[in-house]
Amino acid sequence: MTTTAHTPHADHSHRHGSGCGHVEVPHADHVDYVHDGHLHRVHGDHTDECETAGHTAHEQHTHEHQTGCGHVAVPHGDHVDYVHDGHRHAAHDGHWDDH
């Protein structure tokens, strides 16, 4: 999986953390929080937008994610990611990507 870009979310006064009220999504070495249709991660004394840099196909993933498939759906930009096995999957050109 490729690393995430450092993109601070300006004017974000809410402090994310366990029990803050937002869905927690394990992501690589940190936790993302679903907030206003995108993902935030705590980074030092501020919050970043959590965007994966690059494209990482999840090989041999046969499960078809969709509404009601049993995995947490996370709105993410113009698509929906699904939390599965400790990471996010997103549909991409006939396969699933790790986000």
Secondary structure as GFF3:
##gff-version 3
##sequence-region A 1 99
A	DSSP	beta_strand	7	8	.	.	.	ID=ss1
A	DSSP	beta_strand	24	27	.	.	.	ID=ss2
A	DSSP	beta_strand	30	35	.	.	.	ID=ss3
A	DSSP	beta_strand	38	43	.	.	.	ID=ss4
A	DSSP	beta_strand	46	49	.	.	.	ID=ss5
A	DSSP	beta_strand	73	76	.	.	.	ID=ss6
A	DSSP	beta_strand	79	84	.	.	.	ID=ss7
A	DSSP	beta_strand	87	92	.	.	.	ID=ss8
A	DSSP	beta_strand	95	98	.	.	.	ID=ss9
###
